[in-house]
C-alpha cells in the first residue's frame, strides 16, 4: 500500500478506518442496533460469568422505598439471614429498601449476598451489603439473571418494578419455562387485594386458569417461608440425584450393549 495510507484503488483500508483517532473516527456506530446487540450479549456474558458458580439461591424482590424503620425491612433482613444461614445465596436488585435489608441479612449470616444493579437516572447505586455486584443497562438481561440462578422467589411489598418481577416470575413458572419453584408473596395485608382481584375478575372472565393463581403462596411468617423454600430445595436435590442415577444407569447399559 503506497505511503501506508491508501489501498491500491485509492480508498482508505478498513484497518485504517478502524484505527483512526478522533476527530476523524466516526462514532455513529455506537448508536446502532448492531452495536447494542453486542452490548446486550456482553451483559449476558458478564452475568453468567459472575453468577454461574453461586449454587442454590433465592431472589428477594421488594420496594426500594422501604425505610429501615418499616417492619417489612426487618422481616426481609431476618428472612435473608435464615436462608443464608441454611446455605442459600441471596439475590436482590442491589438497591436500597427491601433489597438492602435482604443483602444485609445475608451478609450478617456470612452467606453470599448478590446485587444485580440497573442503570437508572435516579438509582442510588449498589447498597453497601453486597458481596457480588453486577450492573446492567437492560432490564430484560437483569431479569434473566434473577430467574436463571434462583430456586425460589420471595416478593415483599413494592411498586411497579416489584410487580413486574412478580408477574415475570409466575409467568415463567406457569408456562413451564422454569421449574415449579415456590413464588411467595410476603405480607398478606398488602397482597390479598391483588389476589382477590385475580380470582374475582381475571379468573372469572377466563383470562387465567384459577389453578394458576395457586402458584402464588402468601405468608406473614418468616419461618414458614424458610420451611417452604428449604423443602422445595431438598426435593429438587432428591429429584436431581434420581436423574443423575438414571443417566449413569442408562450410560452403563449403553456401554454394555456396545461392548
KOLKOLPA-333874 format. One record per atom (N, C-alpha, C, O): z, y, x; residue in one letter. Coordinates in steps of 0.1 Angstrom, whole numbers. Atoms other than C-alpha are relative to their C-alpha. Layout:
N
PT     zz     yy     xx  r
PT      Z      Y      X  A
...
This chain:
259
PT     zz     yy     xx  r
PT      0    -12      9  X
PT      0      0      0  X
PT      0     12      9  X
PT      9     14     17  X
PT      1    -12     -9  X
PT    -11     33     16  X
PT     12      9     -2  X
PT     16     12    -13  X
PT    -12     -9      0  X
PT     18     56     26  X
PT     12     -6     -7  X
PT     22      1     -8  X
PT    -11      6      6  X
PT     41     31      9  X
PT      4      7    -13  X
PT     15      5    -19  X
PT     -3     -8     12  X
PT     38     53    -22  X
PT     -7     -5    -12  X
PT     -2     -5    -23  X
PT      8      3     12  X
PT     10     41    -44  X
PT     -7    -13      3  X
PT    -10    -17     14  X
PT      8     12     -1  X
PT     -8      9    -51  X
PT    -14      3      2  X
PT    -18     15      2  X
PT     14     -2     -3  X
PT    -45      4    -43  X
PT     -7      7    -11  X
PT    -17     14     -8  X
PT      7     -7     11  X
PT    -55     16    -77  X
PT      5     14     -3  X
PT      0     21    -12  X
PT     -4    -14      1  X
PT    -37     49    -72  X
PT     12      2     -9  X
PT     18     13    -10  X
PT    -11     -2      8  X
PT     -9     42    -97  X
PT     13     -4      7  X
PT     13    -12     16  X
PT    -12      4     -6  X
PT     28     40    -88  X
PT      4    -14     -3  X
PT      1    -19    -14  X
PT     -4     14      3  X
PT     41      5    -84  X
PT     12     -1     -9  X
PT     19      9    -10  X
PT    -11      2      9  X
PT     66     -9   -109  X
PT     13      0      8  X
PT     23      5      4  X
PT    -12      0     -8  X
PT     91    -14    -80  X
PT      4     15      3  X
PT     15     18      2  X
PT     -3    -14     -3  X
PT     88     23    -71  X
PT      5      7    -12  X
PT     14     15    -11  X
PT     -6     -6     12  X
PT     93     33   -107  X
PT     14     -3     -2  X
PT     22      5     -6  X
PT    -14      5      2  X
PT    124     12   -109  X
PT     10      7      9  X
PT     21     10      5  X
PT     -9     -5    -10  X
PT    139     26    -77  X
PT      0     15      1  X
PT      8     20     10  X
PT      0    -15     -1  X
PT    131     63    -82  X
PT     13      5     -4  X
PT     20      1    -14  X
PT    -12     -7      3  X
PT    161     85    -82  X
PT     -2     12    -10  X
PT    -14     17    -11  X
PT      1    -12      9  X
PT    168    113   -107  X
PT     -4     12      9  X
PT      0     12     21  X
PT      3     -3     14  X
PT    154    138   -117  X
PT    -13     -7     -4  X
PT    -18     -5    -15  X
PT     13      6      3  X
PT    122    116   -115  X
PT      2    -12     -9  X
PT     -8    -16    -16  X
PT     -2     13      8  X
PT    137     84   -131  X
PT      0      3    -15  X
PT      7     13    -19  X
PT      0     -1     14  X
PT    131     80   -168  X
PT     11     -8     -6  X
PT     11    -21     -5  X
PT    -12      7      5  X
PT    164     71   -185  X
PT     -2     -3    -15  X
PT      8     -7    -21  X
PT      2      2     14  X
PT    149     69   -220  X
PT      3    -15     -4  X
PT      6    -18    -16  X
PT     -2     14      3  X
PT    151     31   -218  X
PT     14     -4     -4  X
PT     17    -14    -11  X
PT    -14      3      3  X
PT    189     33   -221  X
PT      3      1    -15  X
PT     13     -4    -20  X
PT     -2     -1     14  X
PT    185     41   -258  X
PT    -10     -9     -8  X
PT    -11     -7    -20  X
PT      9      9      7  X
PT    160     14   -266  X
PT      8    -12     -6  X
PT     18    -16     -1  X
PT     -6     12      6  X
PT    168    -17   -288  X
PT      1    -11     10  X
PT     10    -19     10  X
PT      1     10    -10  X
PT    158    -39   -259  X
PT     12      1      9  X
PT     19     -9     13  X
PT    -12     -2     -9  X
PT    185    -24   -237  X
PT     13     -2     -7  X
PT     22     -8     -1  X
PT    -12      3      8  X
PT    211    -25   -265  X
PT      2    -15     -1  X
PT     13    -20      0  X
PT     -1     14      1  X
PT    203    -62   -268  X
PT      6     -6     12  X
PT     14    -15     12  X
PT     -5      5    -13  X
PT    211    -67   -231  X
PT     15      4      0  X
PT     23     -4      5  X
PT    -14     -4      0  X
PT    244    -47   -236  X
PT      8    -10     -9  X
PT     19    -14     -5  X
PT     -7      9     10  X
PT    253    -70   -266  X
PT      2    -13      7  X
PT     12    -19      6  X
PT     -1     13     -7  X
PT    245   -101   -245  X
PT     11      1     10  X
PT     19     -8     12  X
PT    -10     -2    -10  X
PT    267    -87   -217  X
PT     14      0     -6  X
PT     23     -5      0  X
PT    -13      0      7  X
PT    296    -81   -242  X
PT      4    -15     -3  X
PT     16    -18     -2  X
PT     -3     14      4  X
PT    294   -117   -254  X
PT      4     -8     13  X
PT     14    -15     13  X
PT     -3      7    -13  X
PT    294   -130   -217  X
PT     14      4      5  X
PT     21     -4      9  X
PT    -14     -5     -5  X
PT    324   -108   -208  X
PT     11     -6     -8  X
PT     21    -10     -3  X
PT    -10      6      8  X
PT    343   -120   -238  X
PT      2    -15      2  X
PT     13    -20      3  X
PT     -1     15     -3  X
PT    335   -157   -232  X
PT      7     -2     13  X
PT     16    -11     14  X
PT     -7      2    -13  X
PT    345   -154   -195  X
PT     15      3     -1  X
PT     22     -4      5  X
PT    -14     -4      1  X
PT    378   -137   -204  X
PT      8     -9     -8  X
PT     20    -11     -5  X
PT     -9      7     10  X
PT    389   -159   -232  X
PT     -2    -15     -1  X
PT      6    -22     -7  X
PT      3     15      2  X
PT    374   -194   -228  X
PT     11     -9      4  X
PT     12    -20     -1  X
PT    -10      8     -5  X
PT    404   -207   -209  X
PT     14      3     -7  X
PT     24     -2     -1  X
PT    -13     -4      6  X
PT    431   -193   -233  X
PT      8    -12     -5  X
PT     20    -12     -5  X
PT     -7     11      7  X
PT    439   -226   -250  X
PT      2      4    -15  X
PT     -4     14    -19  X
PT     -2     -3     14  X
PT    451   -226   -286  X
PT      6     14     -3  X
PT     15     18      4  X
PT     -3    -14      2  X
PT    455   -192   -301  X
PT      1      3    -15  X
PT     -5     -4    -23  X
PT     -1     -6     14  X
PT    464   -172   -333  X
PT     -5     14      0  X
PT      0     22      9  X
PT      3    -14      2  X
PT    447   -140   -343  X
PT      8      7    -10  X
PT      9      2    -22  X
PT     -8     -7      9  X
PT    470   -115   -359  X
PT     -6     14     -3  X
PT     -9     21      7  X
PT      6    -12      4  X
PT    455    -86   -378  X
PT     10      9     -8  X
PT     19      4    -14  X
PT     -8     -9      8  X
PT    471    -55   -394  X
PT     -3     14      4  X
PT    -10     17     13  X
PT      3    -14     -2  X
PT    472    -18   -396  X
PT      4      6     13  X
PT     15      3     18  X
PT     -3     -7    -12  X
PT    471      4   -365  X
PT     10     11     -4  X
PT     16     17      5  X
PT     -8    -11      4  X
PT    491     29   -386  X
PT     15     -4     -3  X
PT     23      4     -8  X
PT    -13      4      3  X
PT    522      8   -390  X
PT     10      5     11  X
PT      8      2     23  X
PT    -10     -6     -9  X
PT    552     26   -374  X
PT     10    -10      5  X
PT     12    -20     -2  X
PT    -10      9     -5  X
PT    577      8   -352  X
PT     13     -1     -9  X
PT     20    -11     -9  X
PT    -11      0      9  X
PT    603     17   -379  X
PT     -3     -8    -13  X
PT      6    -10    -21  X
PT      4      8     12  X
PT    583     -2   -406  X
PT      5    -14      2  X
PT      3    -20     12  X
PT     -5     14     -1  X
PT    599    -36   -414  X
PT    -11    -10      4  X
PT     -9    -20     10  X
PT     11      9     -4  X
PT    564    -52   -410  X
PT     -2      0     15  X
PT     -7    -10     20  X
PT      2     -1    -14  X
PT    563    -41   -374  X
PT      9    -11      7  X
PT      5    -19     15  X
PT     -9     10     -6  X
PT    594    -62   -366  X
PT     -3    -14     -4  X
PT     -2    -24      4  X
PT      4     13      5  X
PT    581    -91   -387  X
PT    -12     -5      9  X
PT    -12    -17     13  X
PT     11      4     -8  X
PT    549    -91   -367  X
PT      4     -4     14  X
PT     -1    -13     20  X
PT     -6      2    -13  X
PT    568    -89   -334  X
PT      7    -14      1  X
PT      5    -22     10  X
PT     -8     13      0  X
PT    591   -118   -344  X
PT    -10    -12     -2  X
PT     -8    -22      5  X
PT      9     11      2  X
PT    562   -140   -356  X
PT     -7     -3     13  X
PT     -8    -15     17  X
PT      8      2    -12  X
PT    542   -135   -324  X
PT     10     -6     11  X
PT      5    -14     18  X
PT    -10      6     -9  X
PT    574   -142   -304  X
PT      1    -15     -2  X
PT      1    -23      8  X
PT     -3     14      3  X
PT    580   -175   -321  X
PT    -13     -9      2  X
PT    -12    -20      7  X
PT     12      8     -3  X
PT    543   -186   -319  X
PT     -2     -1     15  X
PT     -6    -12     19  X
PT      2      1    -15  X
PT    541   -177   -282  X
PT     10     -9      6  X
PT      7    -16     16  X
PT    -10      9     -5  X
PT    573   -195   -276  X
PT     -3    -15     -2  X
PT      1    -23      6  X
PT      4     14      3  X
PT    557   -226   -291  X
PT    -13     -4      8  X
PT    -18    -15      6  X
PT     11      4     -8  X
PT    528   -224   -267  X
PT    -14      6     -4  X
PT    -24      2      1  X
PT     12     -5      6  X
PT    502   -204   -287  X
PT     -3     14      6  X
PT      6     22      7  X
PT      4    -13     -5  X
PT    483   -174   -273  X
PT     -1      9    -12  X
PT     -5      5    -23  X
PT      1    -10     10  X
PT    484   -142   -294  X
PT    -12      9      2  X
PT    -12     15     13  X
PT     11     -9     -1  X
PT    452   -123   -300  X
PT      1     11    -11  X
PT      3      8    -23  X
PT      0    -12      9  X
PT    451    -88   -316  X
PT    -12      9      4  X
PT    -19      6     13  X
PT     10    -10     -3  X
PT    428    -58   -317  X
PT      4      9     12  X
PT     -3     18     15  X
PT     -5     -7    -12  X
PT    449    -44   -288  X
PT      5     14     -2  X
PT      9     21      7  X
PT     -3    -14      3  X
PT    457    -11   -306  X
PT     15      1     -3  X
PT     23     -8      0  X
PT    -14     -3      4  X
PT    490      4   -320  X
PT      3     -8    -13  X
PT     -5    -16    -17  X
PT     -4      5     13  X
PT    509     -6   -351  X
PT      3    -15      1  X
PT     10    -20     10  X
PT     -2     15      1  X
PT    509    -43   -361  X
PT     -5     -7     13  X
PT      1    -16     18  X
PT      6      6    -12  X
PT    487    -51   -331  X
PT     10      1     12  X
PT     12     -8     19  X
PT    -10     -2    -10  X
PT    512    -36   -307  X
PT     12     -9     -2  X
PT     17    -15      8  X
PT    -11      8      3  X
PT    540    -54   -324  X
PT     -2    -14      4  X
PT      7    -21     10  X
PT      3     14     -4  X
PT    523    -88   -320  X
PT     -1     -2     15  X
PT      4    -12     20  X
PT      1      1    -15  X
PT    514    -82   -284  X
PT     13      1      7  X
PT     16     -6     17  X
PT    -13     -1     -5  X
PT    549    -71   -277  X
PT      8    -13     -1  X
PT     15    -17      8  X
PT     -8     12      3  X
PT    564   -102   -293  X
PT     -5    -11     10  X
PT      3    -19     15  X
PT      6     11     -9  X
PT    540   -125   -273  X
PT      5      2     15  X
PT      9     -7     21  X
PT     -4     -2    -14  X
PT    549   -108   -240  X
PT     15     -2      1  X
PT     20     -8     12  X
PT    -15      3     -1  X
PT    587   -109   -248  X
PT      3    -15      1  X
PT     13    -19      7  X
PT     -2     15     -1  X
PT    583   -147   -252  X
PT     -6     -6     12  X
PT     -6    -18     14  X
PT      7      4    -12  X
PT    564   -148   -219  X
PT    -12     -9     -3  X
PT    -16    -17      5  X
PT     13      6      4  X
PT    533   -160   -237  X
PT    -11      8      4  X
PT    -10     19     11  X
PT     12     -7     -3  X
PT    498   -149   -233  X
PT     -4     10    -11  X
PT     -5      6    -23  X
PT      2    -11      9  X
PT    491   -115   -250  X
PT    -14      6      2  X
PT    -16     11     13  X
PT     14     -4     -2  X
PT    454   -107   -256  X
PT     -3     12     -9  X
PT      2     12    -21  X
PT      4    -11      8  X
PT    440    -74   -268  X
PT    -15      2      0  X
PT    -21      4     11  X
PT     14     -2      1  X
PT    404    -70   -280  X
PT     -3     14     -5  X
PT     -3     16    -17  X
PT      1    -14      4  X
PT    398    -33   -280  X
PT    -14      3     -5  X
PT    -24     -4     -2  X
PT     13     -4      5  X
PT    369    -14   -296  X
PT     -1     15      3  X
PT      8     23      2  X
PT      3    -14     -3  X
PT    353     19   -286  X
PT     -2      8    -13  X
PT    -12      6    -20  X
PT      1     -8     12  X
PT    360     44   -313  X
PT      4     14      3  X
PT     11     17     13  X
PT     -3    -14     -3  X
PT    362     82   -314  X
PT     14      4      1  X
PT     18     12      9  X
PT    -15     -3      1  X
PT    399     83   -323  X
PT      9    -11      4  X
PT     21    -11      2  X
PT     -8     12     -4  X
PT    410     50   -308  X
PT     10      4     11  X
PT      6     11     20  X
PT    -10     -3    -10  X
PT    442     52   -288  X
PT      0     -8     12  X
PT      9     -6     21  X
PT      0      8    -12  X
PT    433     26   -263  X
PT      9    -13     -2  X
PT     16    -14    -12  X
PT     -8     12      0  X
PT    449     -7   -254  X
PT     15      3      1  X
PT     19     11      9  X
PT    -14     -2     -1  X
PT    486     -9   -260  X
PT      6     -6     12  X
PT      0    -15     18  X
PT     -5      4    -13  X
PT    509    -15   -230  X
PT      6    -14      0  X
PT     11    -18     11  X
PT     -6     13      0  X
PT    520    -50   -241  X
PT    -11    -11      1  X
PT     -9    -23     -2  X
PT     11      9     -1  X
PT    486    -66   -235  X
PT     -2     -5     15  X
PT     -1      2     24  X
PT      2      6    -13  X
PT    481    -91   -206  X
PT    -15     -1      3  X
PT    -20      1     15  X
PT     14      2     -2  X
PT    444    -99   -211  X
PT     -7     10    -10  X
PT     -6      9    -22  X
PT      7    -10      8  X
PT    423    -69   -223  X
PT    -15     -1      2  X
PT    -20     -2     13  X
PT     15      0      0  X
PT    386    -69   -233  X
PT     -4     11     -9  X
PT      1     12    -21  X
PT      5    -11      9  X
PT    369    -38   -246  X
PT    -14     -2     -4  X
PT    -22     -8      3  X
PT     13      3      6  X
PT    339    -39   -269  X
PT     -6     13     -5  X
PT      2     22     -9  X
PT      7    -11      7  X
PT    313    -14   -281  X
PT     -3     -4    -15  X
PT     -3      5    -24  X
PT      5      4     12  X
PT    302    -35   -310  X
PT     10     -9     -8  X
PT     16    -18     -3  X
PT    -10      7      8  X
PT    324    -47   -339  X
PT     -3    -14     -2  X
PT      6    -23     -1  X
PT      3     14      3  X
PT    305    -79   -346  X
PT      2     -9     12  X
PT      5    -20     11  X
PT     -4      9    -12  X
PT    309    -91   -310  X
PT     15     -2      1  X
PT     19    -13      4  X
PT    -15      1      0  X
PT    346    -83   -311  X
PT      5    -10    -11  X
PT     14    -18     -8  X
PT     -5      9     10  X
PT    350   -102   -344  X
PT     -4    -14      3  X
PT      4    -23     -1  X
PT      3     14     -4  X
PT    332   -132   -330  X
PT     11     -5      9  X
PT     15    -17      8  X
PT    -10      5     -9  X
PT    359   -134   -303  X
PT     13     -3     -8  X
PT     20    -12     -4  X
PT    -12      2      8  X
PT    387   -131   -329  X
PT     -1    -14     -6  X
PT     10    -21     -6  X
PT      1     13      8  X
PT    374   -162   -348  X
PT     -3    -12      9  X
PT      1    -23      6  X
PT      5     11     -9  X
PT    359   -182   -319  X
PT     12     -7      7  X
PT     13    -19      8  X
PT    -11      5     -8  X
PT    392   -186   -300  X
PT     13     -2     -7  X
PT     23     -4     -1  X
PT    -12      1      8  X
PT    417   -188   -328  X
PT      0    -13     -8  X
PT    -10    -17    -13  X
PT     -2     12      9  X
PT    431   -218   -347  X
PT      7      4    -13  X
PT      7     -4    -22  X
PT     -6     -5     12  X
PT    448   -197   -373  X
PT     -1     15     -1  X
PT     -3     22     10  X
PT      1    -14      2  X
PT    447   -162   -388  X
PT     12      5     -8  X
PT     15     -1    -19  X
PT    -11     -6      8  X
PT    476   -141   -400  X
PT     -3     15     -2  X
PT     -6     22      7  X
PT      5    -13      3  X
PT    468   -109   -418  X
PT     12      8     -6  X
PT     17      5    -17  X
PT    -10     -9      5  X
PT    495    -82   -422  X
PT     -6     11     -8  X
PT    -18     13     -7  X
PT      6    -11      8  X
PT    491    -52   -445  X
PT     -8     10      9  X
PT     -4     13     20  X
PT      9     -8     -7  X
PT    463    -30   -434  X
PT    -11      7     -9  X
PT    -11      5    -21  X
PT     11     -7      8  X
PT    433     -9   -444  X
PT    -13     -6      1  X
PT    -14    -18      1  X
PT     13      5      1  X
PT    396    -12   -443  X
PT     -3    -10     12  X
PT     -9    -21     10  X
PT      2      9    -11  X
PT    395    -28   -408  X
PT      6    -13     -2  X
PT      1    -23      1  X
PT     -7     12      2  X
PT    421    -53   -417  X
PT     -7     -9    -11  X
PT     -8    -21    -10  X
PT      7      7     11  X
PT    403    -62   -450  X
PT    -13     -6      5  X
PT    -17    -17      1  X
PT     12      5     -6  X
PT    371    -66   -430  X
PT      2    -13      7  X
PT     -5    -22      6  X
PT     -3     11     -8  X
PT    387    -90   -407  X
PT      5    -12     -9  X
PT      2    -23     -6  X
PT     -5     10     10  X
PT    404   -109   -436  X
PT    -12     -7     -6  X
PT    -13    -19     -6  X
PT     11      6      7  X
PT    371   -114   -455  X
PT    -10     -7      9  X
PT    -16    -17      5  X
PT      8      6    -10  X
PT    352   -122   -424  X
PT      5    -14      3  X
PT     -2    -24      3  X
PT     -7     13     -4  X
PT    377   -150   -415  X
PT     -1    -10    -12  X
PT     -5    -21    -10  X
PT      0      9     11  X
PT    379   -165   -450  X
PT    -14     -4     -4  X
PT    -16    -16     -8  X
PT     14      4      3  X
PT    341   -164   -455  X
PT     -5    -11     10  X
PT    -12    -20      6  X
PT      4     10    -10  X
PT    336   -184   -422  X
PT      7    -13     -3  X
PT      0    -24     -1  X
PT     -7     13      4  X
PT    362   -210   -434  X
PT     -7     -5    -12  X
PT    -10    -17    -13  X
PT      6      4     13  X
PT    347   -211   -469  X
PT    -14     -7      2  X
PT    -17    -16     -5  X
PT     13      5     -2  X
PT    312   -217   -456  X
PT     -1    -11     10  X
PT    -12    -16     13  X
PT      0     11    -10  X
PT    322   -242   -430  X
PT     -5      4     13  X
PT     -8     -5     22  X
PT      5     -4    -13  X
PT    311   -221   -401  X
PT     11     -2     11  X
PT      8     -3     23  X
PT    -11      3     -9  X
PT    345   -226   -385  X
PT      9    -11     -7  X
PT      8    -13    -19  X
PT     -9     10      5  X
PT    372   -253   -390  X
PT      9      6    -11  X
PT     11     18    -12  X
PT     -9     -5     11  X
PT    395   -251   -420  X
PT     14      3      5  X
PT     24     -4      3  X
PT    -12     -4     -6  X
PT    422   -232   -402  X
PT      8      8    -10  X
PT      2     14    -20  X
PT     -8     -8      9  X
PT    451   -215   -420  X
PT     -3     15      1  X
PT     -4     20     11  X
PT      1    -14      1  X
PT    445   -180   -432  X
PT     11      5     -9  X
PT     11      3    -21  X
PT    -13     -4      7  X
PT    478   -164   -441  X
PT      2     15     -2  X
PT      0     22      8  X
PT     -3    -14      3  X
PT    485   -131   -458  X
PT     15      2      0  X
PT     22     -5     -7  X
PT    -15     -2     -1  X
PT    519   -118   -448  X
PT      4     12     -8  X
PT     -1     23     -6  X
PT     -5    -11      8  X
PT    537    -97   -473  X
PT     -5     -1    -15  X
PT    -15      5    -18  X
PT      6      3     13  X
PT    533   -108   -509  X
PT     -1     12     -9  X
PT    -10     14    -17  X
PT      0    -12      8  X
PT    541    -74   -525  X
PT    -13      8      3  X
PT    -18     15     -6  X
PT     12     -7     -4  X
PT    511    -60   -506  X
PT    -12     -7     -4  X
PT    -22      0     -9  X
PT     12      8      2  X
PT    486    -88   -511  X
PT     -1     -5    -15  X
PT    -13     -9    -18  X
PT      1      7     13  X
PT    494   -101   -546  X
PT    -10      7    -10  X
PT    -17      1    -18  X
PT     10     -7      8  X
PT    474    -73   -563  X
PT    -14     -4      3  X
PT    -22     -6     -7  X
PT     14      4     -4  X
PT    443    -83   -544  X
PT     -3    -14     -5  X
PT    -14    -16    -10  X
PT      2     14      5  X
PT    448   -120   -552  X
PT     -1      0    -15  X
PT     -9     -8    -20  X
PT      1      0     15  X
PT    453   -112   -589  X
PT    -14      4     -4  X
PT    -20     -1    -13  X
PT     13     -5      4  X
PT    421    -92   -590  X
PT    -11    -11      4  X
PT    -20    -13     -4  X
PT     10     11     -3  X
PT    402   -121   -572  X
PT      0    -10    -10  X
PT    -11    -16    -14  X
PT     -1     11     11  X
PT    415   -146   -598  X
PT     -5      5    -13  X
PT    -13     -2    -20  X
PT      2     -5     14  X
PT    412   -124   -629  X
PT    -14      6     -2  X
PT    -20      5    -13  X
PT     13     -6      1  X
PT    379   -107   -621  X
PT    -11     -7      7  X
PT    -21    -11      1  X
PT     11      6     -8  X
PT    359   -122   -593  X
PT     -2    -14     -3  X
PT    -13    -18     -6  X
PT      2     14      4  X
PT    366   -158   -601  X
PT     -4     -2    -14  X
PT    -12    -10    -17  X
PT      3      1     15  X
PT    365   -153   -639  X
PT    -15      3     -2  X
PT    -21     -3    -11  X
PT     14     -3      1  X
PT    330   -138   -635  X
PT     -9     -9      8  X
PT    -21     -8      8  X
PT      8     10     -7  X
PT    319   -167   -614  X
PT     -5      4     14  X
PT    -14     -2     19  X
PT      4     -4    -13  X
PT    315   -148   -582  X
PT      5     -8     12  X
PT     -1     -8     22  X
PT     -6     10     -9  X
PT    337   -172   -563  X
PT      5    -12     -7  X
PT      9    -11    -19  X
PT     -6     12      6  X
PT    349   -207   -569  X
PT     16      3      1  X
PT     21      6     11  X
PT    -14     -2     -1  X
PT    386   -204   -579  X
PT      7     -8     11  X
PT     18     -3     16  X
PT     -6      8    -10  X
PT    394   -231   -554  X
PT     -1      7     14  X
PT      8      5     22  X
PT      1     -7    -13  X
PT    382   -208   -526  X
PT     11     10      2  X
PT     15     13     14  X
PT    -11    -10     -2  X
PT    409   -183   -533  X
PT     13     -7      5  X
PT     21     -1     12  X
PT    -11      8     -6  X
PT    434   -211   -524  X
PT     -1     -1     15  X
PT      9     -5     21  X
PT      1      0    -14  X
PT    421   -208   -489  X
PT     10     11      6  X
PT     14     10     18  X
PT    -10    -11     -4  X
PT    444   -177   -487  X
PT     14     -4     -4  X
PT     17     -5    -16  X
PT    -14      3      3  X
PT    480   -185   -484  X
PT      9     13      2  X
PT      5     21     11  X
PT     -8    -12      0  X
PT    507   -159   -489  X
PT     15     -4      4  X
PT     20    -14     -1  X
PT    -13      3     -5  X
PT    541   -158   -472  X
PT      8     13      3  X
PT      2     23      7  X
PT     -9    -11     -4  X
PT    571   -134   -467  X
PT     10     -5     11  X
PT     19      2     15  X
PT     -9      7     -8  X
PT    588   -158   -443  X
PT     -6     -4     14  X
PT    -15    -12     14  X
PT      6      2    -13  X
PT    581   -158   -405  X
PT      1    -15      3  X
PT     -9    -21      9  X
PT     -2     15     -3  X
PT    595   -194   -401  X
PT    -10     -8     -8  X
PT    -15    -18     -2  X
PT     10      8      8  X
PT    573   -207   -429  X
PT    -14      2      6  X
PT    -21     -8      7  X
PT     13     -2     -6  X
PT    542   -191   -413  X
PT     -1     -8     13  X
PT    -11    -15     16  X
PT      0      8    -13  X
PT    551   -207   -379  X
PT     -1    -15     -3  X
PT     -9    -22      4  X
PT      1     15      4  X
PT    556   -241   -396  X
PT    -14     -3     -4  X
PT    -19    -14     -1  X
PT     13      2      4  X
PT    522   -238   -413  X
PT    -10     -1     12  X
PT    -18    -10     12  X
PT      9     -1    -11  X
PT    504   -229   -381  X
PT      2    -12      9  X
PT     -8    -18     14  X
PT     -3     11     -9  X
PT    521   -255   -359  X
PT     -4    -13     -6  X
PT    -10    -22      1  X
PT      4     12      7  X
PT    515   -282   -385  X
PT    -16     -2      1  X
PT    -21    -13      4  X
PT     14      0      0  X
PT    478   -273   -386  X
PT     -5     -3     15  X
PT    -14    -10     17  X
PT      4      2    -14  X
PT    476   -272   -348  X
PT      2    -14      5  X
PT     -6    -20     11  X
PT     -3     14     -4  X
PT    493   -306   -343  X
PT    -10    -10     -7  X
PT    -14    -19     -1  X
PT     10      8      7  X
PT    470   -321   -370  X
PT    -14      1      7  X
PT    -21    -10      9  X
PT     13     -2     -7  X
PT    440   -307   -351  X
PT      0     -8     13  X
PT    -10    -14     17  X
PT     -1      8    -12  X
PT    452   -322   -319  X
PT     -1    -15     -2  X
PT     -8    -22      6  X
PT      1     14      3  X
PT    456   -356   -335  X
PT    -15     -4     -4  X
PT    -20    -14      1  X
PT     14      2      4  X
PT    421   -353   -350  X
PT     -9      0     12  X
PT    -18     -9     14  X
PT      8     -1    -13  X
PT    407   -343   -316  X
PT      2    -12      8  X
PT     -8    -18     14  X
PT     -3     12     -8  X
PT    424   -372   -299  X
PT     -8    -12     -6  X
PT    -13    -20      1  X
PT      8     11      6  X
PT    408   -396   -325  X
PT    -15      1      3  X
PT    -21     -9      5  X
PT     14     -1     -3  X
PT    374   -381   -320  X
PT     -3     -3     15  X
PT    -13    -10     18  X
PT      2      3    -14  X
PT    378   -384   -282  X
PT      0    -15      2  X
PT     -8    -21     10  X
PT     -1     15     -1  X
PT    388   -421   -286  X
PT    -12     -6     -5  X
PT    -17    -16      1  X
PT     12      6      6  X
PT    359   -428   -309  X
PT    -12      2     10  X
PT    -21     -7     11  X
PT     11     -3    -10  X
PT    335   -412   -283  X
PT      1     -9     12  X
PT     -9    -15     16  X
PT     -1      9    -11  X
PT    349   -433   -255  X
PT     -4    -14     -4  X
PT    -10    -21      4  X
PT      4     14      4  X
PT    346   -465   -275  X
PT    -15     -1     -2  X
PT    -21    -11      1  X
PT     14      0      2  X
PT    311   -456   -285  X
PT     -8     -1     13  X
PT    -17     -8     15  X
PT      6      0    -13  X
PT    302   -449   -249  X
PT      1    -14      7  X
PT     -8    -19     14  X
PT     -2     13     -6  X
PT    317   -482   -238  X
PT     -9    -10     -6  X
PT    -14    -19      1  X
PT      9      9      7  X
PT    297   -501   -264  X
PT    -14      2      4  X
PT    -22     -8      7  X
PT     14     -3     -4  X
PT    265   -483   -254  X
PT     -2     -6     14  X
PT    -13    -12     17  X
PT      2      5    -14  X
PT    271   -492   -217  X
PT      0    -16      0  X
PT     -7    -22      8  X
PT      0     14      1  X
PT    279   -528   -227  X
PT    -14     -6     -4  X
PT    -19    -16      1  X
PT     13      4      5  X
PT    246   -531   -246  X
PT    -11      2     11  X
PT    -20     -7     13  X
PT     10     -3    -10  X
PT    226   -515   -218  X
PT      1     -9     13  X
PT     -8    -11     20  X
PT     -2      9    -11  X
PT    242   -538   -192  X
PT     -4    -14     -3  X
PT     -3    -23      6  X
